[in-house]
């Protein structure tokens, strides 16, 4: 996927975020800080991480600035409502900043926190991959807890199989 102008990317990215929010909405408030093993991301950590990397790393970088990633700890947002508000608020800030990018801006090089120069539109593509990765973690965590999750594209694998030709 090549990103030549920001509006079509933002329309696509909103669909990505909608799928992430659909599965995140299944996280029970009493399981927000659950993890499968000590010193691993909790569900809340994953959501705070998605919010903070989008706004303070990916978007800062494509806007020509250094990363200001604050981490993913509870000091950023503590509690179910606060975490979802943080996720929503930072996303709105990110979108507002991204809307200012011109096609020329998307072709410029930006520098990742690792010091790698990358074309801005490619860094935005990496942001989508990053979100998909962490959405997968949320699906897995919820599965480990025995919590039903929404199908990613409207059908479960069993439903696809039922509707497929032998």
C-alpha positions as CSV (number, residue, x, y, z in Angstrom):
1,X,0.0,0.0,0.0
2,X,1.4,3.3,-1.1
3,X,0.0,6.4,0.7
4,X,0.0,9.3,-1.7
5,X,-2.5,11.6,0.1
6,X,-3.6,11.6,3.7
7,X,-7.4,11.6,3.4
8,X,-7.7,8.1,1.9
9,X,-5.2,6.8,4.4
10,X,-7.2,8.3,7.3
11,X,-10.4,6.7,6.0
12,X,-8.6,3.3,5.9
13,X,-7.0,3.9,9.3
14,X,-10.4,4.7,10.9
15,X,-11.6,1.3,9.7
16,X,-8.5,-0.3,11.3
17,X,-9.2,1.5,14.6
18,X,-12.9,0.6,14.5
19,X,-11.9,-3.1,14.5
20,X,-9.4,-2.6,17.3
21,X,-12.1,-0.8,19.4
22,X,-14.6,-3.6,18.7
23,X,-12.4,-6.2,20.3
24,X,-11.1,-3.8,23.0
25,X,-14.7,-3.1,24.0
26,X,-14.9,-6.8,25.2
27,X,-12.3,-6.2,27.9
28,X,-14.2,-6.4,31.3
29,X,-13.3,-3.5,33.6
30,X,-12.1,-6.0,36.2
31,X,-9.7,-7.6,33.7
32,X,-8.1,-4.4,32.3
33,X,-4.9,-4.8,34.2
34,X,-4.8,-8.6,33.8
35,X,-1.8,-10.3,32.1
36,X,-0.8,-13.9,31.6
37,X,2.6,-13.6,33.2
38,X,4.4,-11.1,35.5
39,X,6.3,-8.3,33.7
40,X,4.3,-8.7,30.4
41,X,1.8,-6.1,29.0
42,X,-1.6,-6.1,30.6
43,X,-4.6,-5.4,28.5
44,X,-4.6,-1.9,29.8
45,X,-0.9,-1.6,28.9
46,X,-1.6,-2.7,25.4
47,X,-4.3,0.0,24.9
48,X,-2.2,2.7,26.5
49,X,0.8,1.6,24.3
50,X,-1.3,1.8,21.2
51,X,-2.5,5.3,22.2
52,X,0.9,6.6,23.1
53,X,2.9,5.2,20.2
54,X,0.4,6.4,17.7
55,X,0.3,10.0,19.1
56,X,3.8,10.4,20.5
57,X,5.9,8.3,18.3
58,X,4.5,7.6,14.8
59,X,2.7,10.9,14.4
60,X,5.5,13.0,15.9
61,X,8.0,11.3,13.6
62,X,5.9,11.8,10.4
63,X,5.5,15.4,11.4
64,X,9.3,15.8,11.4
65,X,9.7,15.7,15.2
66,X,11.5,13.3,17.6
67,X,9.5,10.7,19.5
68,X,8.2,11.7,22.8
69,X,6.8,8.3,23.8
70,X,5.9,8.4,27.5
71,X,5.6,4.7,28.0
72,X,2.4,2.7,28.7
73,X,2.0,2.8,32.4
74,X,-1.0,3.5,34.5
75,X,0.2,7.0,35.2
76,X,-1.1,7.8,31.7
77,X,-4.6,6.6,32.3
78,X,-5.8,4.4,35.2
79,X,-9.1,2.6,35.1
80,X,-11.4,1.4,32.3
81,X,-13.0,4.7,31.5
82,X,-9.8,6.7,31.7
83,X,-7.9,4.2,29.4
84,X,-10.6,4.3,26.7
85,X,-10.7,8.1,27.0
86,X,-6.9,8.3,26.6
87,X,-7.1,6.0,23.6
88,X,-9.8,8.2,22.0
89,X,-8.3,11.5,22.9
90,X,-4.9,10.7,21.6
91,X,-6.3,9.3,18.4
92,X,-8.3,12.5,17.8
93,X,-5.1,14.5,18.3
94,X,-3.2,12.2,16.0
95,X,-5.8,12.5,13.2
96,X,-5.9,16.3,13.6
97,X,-2.1,16.5,13.1
98,X,-2.1,14.0,10.2
99,X,-4.8,16.0,8.4
100,X,-2.2,18.8,8.0
101,X,0.1,16.6,5.9
102,X,0.5,17.3,2.2
103,X,1.4,14.7,-0.4
104,X,4.9,16.3,-0.4
105,X,5.1,15.7,3.4
106,X,4.3,12.1,2.9
107,X,7.3,11.7,0.6
108,X,9.7,13.2,3.1
109,X,12.0,11.2,5.2
110,X,11.4,11.0,8.9
111,X,13.5,9.4,11.6
112,X,12.3,6.6,13.8
113,X,13.3,6.3,17.5
114,X,15.8,3.7,16.3
115,X,17.5,6.3,14.2
116,X,16.4,4.9,10.9
117,X,15.4,7.3,8.1
118,X,12.2,6.2,6.5
119,X,9.7,7.8,4.1
120,X,6.8,9.2,6.1
121,X,4.1,7.3,4.3
122,X,6.0,4.0,5.0
123,X,6.1,4.9,8.7
124,X,2.3,5.4,8.6
125,X,2.0,2.0,7.1
126,X,4.1,0.6,9.9
127,X,1.8,2.3,12.4
128,X,-1.1,0.2,11.0
129,X,0.9,-3.0,11.2
130,X,1.8,-2.1,14.8
131,X,-1.9,-1.7,15.7
132,X,-2.8,-5.0,14.0
133,X,-0.1,-6.8,16.0
134,X,-1.4,-5.5,19.3
135,X,-5.0,-6.1,18.3
136,X,-4.0,-9.7,17.9
137,X,-2.6,-9.7,21.4
138,X,-5.9,-8.4,22.7
139,X,-7.7,-11.3,20.9
140,X,-5.4,-13.8,22.4
141,X,-5.6,-12.4,25.9
142,X,-9.4,-12.4,25.8
143,X,-9.4,-16.0,24.4
144,X,-7.2,-17.0,27.4
145,X,-9.8,-15.5,29.7
146,X,-12.6,-17.3,27.9
147,X,-14.2,-14.1,26.7
148,X,-15.9,-14.2,23.3
149,X,-14.5,-11.8,20.7
150,X,-16.1,-10.4,17.6
151,X,-15.1,-11.9,14.3
152,X,-12.6,-9.6,12.5
153,X,-14.5,-9.3,9.2
154,X,-18.1,-10.3,10.1
155,X,-17.8,-14.1,10.0
156,X,-16.1,-16.6,12.2
157,X,-13.9,-19.2,10.6
158,X,-16.6,-21.8,11.1
159,X,-19.1,-19.6,9.3
160,X,-16.7,-19.1,6.4
161,X,-16.2,-22.9,6.2
162,X,-20.0,-23.5,6.2
163,X,-20.5,-21.1,3.4
164,X,-17.6,-22.4,1.3
165,X,-17.8,-24.9,-1.5
166,X,-16.4,-28.4,-0.7
